[in-house]
């Protein structure tokens, strides 16, 4: 998943001046004076939104880089109301900040509600824009930090409003976690010893969870096991440090962290740290699966995250080592997100021969087999993903272990079908795409179906990469429950693939069918239920609950990648191999998985 930082434009409430515009204000005689808590109010939206006000506070932290520079001020006394924050952010855009932590300042500015992602349904950040200020004194002690802990964060994540905005509701910080965090907006906060549930990324963002009961994965993460298990104790740590932020892995723990409570479209409420305590390793290591026996067919799926020849050699090396050493060189590997020969260059290239050649060579160098591969080039820019990249699914296979016989010459627009001869199912094209003209696959990857043989038996494999969750409202959205608009297309995709599986089983009820790949949806989702359709079993459901995750997003360990099998395949050793999602040094953002099948 590609993400960007360093916003260059900022959306403010309708009718307000763009907050990036800096205006020299007249004397503050025209601005009414209020306490910070009165400006914040007891809902998410300031009662003084759009007005020019004057207030006083202590500078507690400064953001001096990027296009969202500014500083936080906090009252020394507060108003005693748990629902009203005693702090506020003073926005300076890309301008310099001529103040220092510990200064007492009187600020005049326009109250604005900044929506980091207004189109995506984010909540807002109350701030003062177009601000001027005077310094009253320096070197003041900072207000005490509020401790965020298991005891203070409610178990319930949020109130709901039939999908409508919760902005107008009075905050209930002892009832709902989102209200609790909102009530602390901009204030100094701290955590004690807290486990890491989401590894540090390239933007120095790390997820922790202050509720021990929610740290429930086998390796120290927080499982997202239903739409109602948002894990209210999750909190993102971001950095205001002048030194490098520690690189943390799931299972590690921070002794402490102190900073200010901020809000971002990337994760929601976060502790912008001005200091962090020692990081202690939890000893979580990258997993290695058990090697299959000579009599087992091993089948894996691995999203290789926009792999193209312009990627550094180290990525090809790491992917190869993962396939050889951690997955133990599976007989067949369904790859997702393989890009064309020039990656994101949007020049009409669709072939991926160079990409695959580099990967296969790297696997050989790592001590693996010389894999063959089969795939179908997509129509240029028709399958979604990074523009120009033309991502597609590819089957790697070890021809010394499995048989593959090409049949027909299917193109990107050729629909595969199933025939039967003597009660034995056969694909019309090997490989071929499933219903590529069906609207379910608009701007999305078309499934790739292929036949392989092993031990004298035929196996039908279908590699998938369903449409992404782009456009869904986040868990921390102002709209509750958040809309999951992308599900509509995935639900259709699950049904289309299930219909194709039905056609195989109608031709041969005992057929061995394996459907696998990045489905971009959860094991409890409608799209996966549609895909199962009473004829497939999702192997993730056979694992202990604590092991059910392939991806970590916003601190939630969740399942996006799946392997499903028909009832004729029953003797299976299945393993999700955690080598990426829990680590800051990821080769991909997905964990691969492997099924070892004994015929």
Number of C-alpha atoms within 10 A of each C-alpha: 11 6 6 7 9 9 11 11 13 16 19 21 17 10 7 15 16 17 25 20 10 17 12 9 16 10 9 16 10 12 17 12 18 14 19 23 23 18 27 27 21 23 19 25 20 20 14 16 19 19 17 21 24 25 24 23 25 27 28 26 25 20 20 17 15 14 19 20 18 25 22 25 32 28 23 17 10 17 15 10 12 16 24 26 27 30 32 29 25 28 27 24 24 16 16 12 16 8 17 17 18 19 21 26 22 17 21 28 25 25 28 29 24 23 21 22 17 17 10 19 23 24 28 26 25 27 25 31 27 23 22 22 18 13 14 12 11 15 12 14 14 20 21 11 14 17 16 20 18 16 10 16 24 21 18 17 22 24 18 14 14 11 13 13 17 22 14 11 14 15 24 20 20 15 16 19 23 24 26 24 25 27 27 24 27 30 29 28 21 21 24 17 17 21 27 33 35 33 29 24 16 10 12 17 23 28 29 28 27 24 22 14 11 21 24 17 21 15 18 24 29 32 26 23 20 12 11 11 14 21 23 20 26 27 26 28 27 22 22 21 14 8 8 9 19 16 17 28 30 29 26 22 23 20 15 15 21 21 27 28 28 25 26 17 18 18 21 21 23 24 30 25 23 18 16 20 15 12 19 16 15 16 11 15 14 14 15 18 16 15 15 19 11 9 13 19 22 25 24 27 30 23 22 21 18 22 27 26 21 11 13 10 12 11 18 23 19 17 21 25 21 23 21 20 18 20 27 18 26 24 22 24 27 26 26 24 23 23 30 29 21 22 25 19 14 15 11 14 19 23 17 25 14 15 21 23 15 17 21 21 17 22 25 16 15 18 13 20 20 17 22 16 19 17 22 21 21 22 14 20 19 18 21 19 21 18 15 21 29 32 32 29 29 23 24 23 24 20 16 11 17 17 17 19 11 13 14 12 12 18 18 18 17 15 16 21 17 17 15 14 9 7 13 15 22 20 19 18 21 23 27 31 27 24 20 23 14 13 12 22 23 15 13 23 26 31 25 27 25 26 22 19 15 16 13 9 11 19 19 22 24 27 28 30 25 24 27 19 14 11 13 16 22 22 22 23 26 26 23 20 22 21 18 14 13 17 19 13 18 28 21 19 28 22 20 20 23 22 16 19 26 18 16 24 19 16 19 18 16 16 23 22 23 22 27 26 27 27 24 22 23 20 23 13 14 18 24 24 19 20 27 21 17 12 15 24 21 19 19 22 14 12 12 10 14 17 22 24 30 25 22 27 15 20 28 24 26 24 25 20 27 28 25 24 22 22 15 13 19 13 12 16 16 21 21 26 23 24 23 22 27 31 23 19 17 16 20 21 21 26 25 31 25 25 24 22 18 17 16
